[in-house]
Amino acid sequence: MSTHVGQVIRCKAAVAWEAGKPLVIEEVEVAPPEKMEVRIKILFTSLCHTDVYFWEAKGQNPVFPRILGHEAGGIVESVGEGVTDLQPGDHVLPVFTGECKECAHCKSEESNMCDLLRINTDRGVMIHDQKSRFSIQGKPIFHFVGTSTFSEYTVVHVGCLAKINPLAPLDKVCVLSCGISTGLGATLNVAKPKKGSSVAIFGLGAVGLAAAEGARIAGASRIIGVDLNANRFELAKKFGVTEFVNPKDYKKPVQEVIAEMTNGGVDRSVECTGHIDAMISAFECVHDGWGVAVLVGVPHKDAVFKTNPVNLLNERTLKGTFFGNYKPRSDLPSVVEKYMNKELEVEKFITHEVPFSEINKAFDLMLKGEGSYHKLNNLDKRLPDKQAVSEVLSLRPCMEKCTIPSEMRGNGSVSSITEKKRYRFFRGKETLDLIFARKRDVMSTNVGQVIRCKAAVAWEAGKPLVIEEVEVAPPEKMEVRIKILFTSLCHTDVYFWEAKGPFQGQNPVFPRILGHEAGGIVESVGEGVTDLQPGDHVLPVFTGECKECAH
């Protein structure tokens, strides 16, 4: 460690002077840390696609000259005023986002999006005084996402540093401060697949491979990789991927392909490309009832997510995540421990070694999509490069068809509007429900026989219901015939009476007996019915529970 506490340090750094131009190794001055800041010696750093993106000036506002880099491992050289939980010699991972531990997000167990230190790609200075700690002959050199790790020394806000186990090899765990943790956490912290479940990973770049690694750690039995590049499947197998789907190989939407492969859809999906069509497919390929889709990739600012709302009504869950829902200071040390405990394999992410003096070669390798990570040797630097995350293109969303059984003259599987005796109106905020009450009669003794009774029949769409005498047959296998005592009118009844069914492919069925909210008493039961008997009080429901299917 140096003895330059409180002094300017001169060191080497790779400076980006202009957008898209090769980085230049320069001697820079690094000022001492100010209030709540820490100066660290970078030992190993890695190259992320985000660095390339902003180097090419594809970000919001180009800021040059600047020192890029945000995945690294280092040692604390000195601390500024107010820093109490770090001291010189501590091993740390700088992170592009932070944890102030004071805002509502930091105090929440559900969020990691710190109000003070959330990523800001436009800010090229420190928060404390709006000044840069880097300069060359008096000319300021701007920071990048608060880290600037392509330098032997850098100054970082204390909230953006994770103190880690000093026994952890920094040349390995340096890659955990961005992409790998993002993908890993998206699966483990947000998707949360159960042991033996199925998971689809969209995009098999570094983040996607990390998401697959998370699924492997969670014990998923089927991990389906989705990518346009078939060459990635062999590498993906090392991260637990068991099956591969290339959307280009099919004429149908990939979500339909996956649904057919998995008997209705996967339990979880993680989208890592940022392409809007892939995002939609990732959501629509999860199983109804319990499927969860997690969006990780960042889409184009003008992209619009479109899907049939019925996909949500059918109990699919859509979530987004930022940095895998990890709080940098509180949670990242535990990710390092996963590596130390051999739960997480980091070495397989690193594929190339390049000297720091040839940092531009690492940029070239990334732009060509060669390998996953590139290791740079010199000045104790390691620059792994993430393979560019693939974009899953030409995926079309499907409009799921959802129908309610309506073969009989009933309203779905429940028909409850019967003879009217008295009625009351109850006004709600948005709807007006008509409550029908039928006088309780003595239960019939027509078990096994046809019963004649009155019912309100809808003969045509939108036409007044007609009170008719109808015959109600005895219940067949697994059916129950009930005497309706009270029923209510729901807006859904009106909706279907008007033939405006909300479900794709819904066809008007007339004549029919509407009604699906009611209370009654069991009159008789059919073959196989064991948990109900005549006299039981019941509520008929428009959906059911067979107790045998996967749901």
Secondary structure, 3 states (H helix, E strand, C coil): CCCCCCCCEEEEEEEECCCCCCCEEEEEEECCCCCCEEEEEEEEEEECHHHHHHHCCCCCCCCCCECCCCEEEEEEEEECCCCCCCCCCCEEEECCCCCCCCCHHHHCCCCCCCCCCCCCCCCCCCCCCCCCCEEECCEEEECCCCCCCCECEEEEEHHHEEECCCCCCHHHHHHHHCHHHHHHHHHHHHHCCCCCCEEEEECCCHHHHHHHHHHHHHCCCEEEEECCCCCHHHHHHCCCCCEEECHHHCCCCHHHHHHHHCCCCECEEEECCCCHHHHHHHHHCECCCCCEEEECCCCCCCCCCCCCCHHHHCCCEEEECCHHHCCHHHHHHHHHHHHHCCCCCCHHHCCEECCHHHHHHHHHHHHHCCCCCEECCCCCCCCCECCCCCCCCCCCCCCCCCCCCCCCCECCCCCCCECCCEEEEEECCCCEEEEEECCCCCCCCCCCCCEEEEEEEECCCCCCCEEEEEEECCCCCCCEEEEEEEEECCHHHHHHHCCCCCCCCCCCCCCEECCCEEEEEEEEECCCCCCCCCCCEECCCCCCCCCCCCC
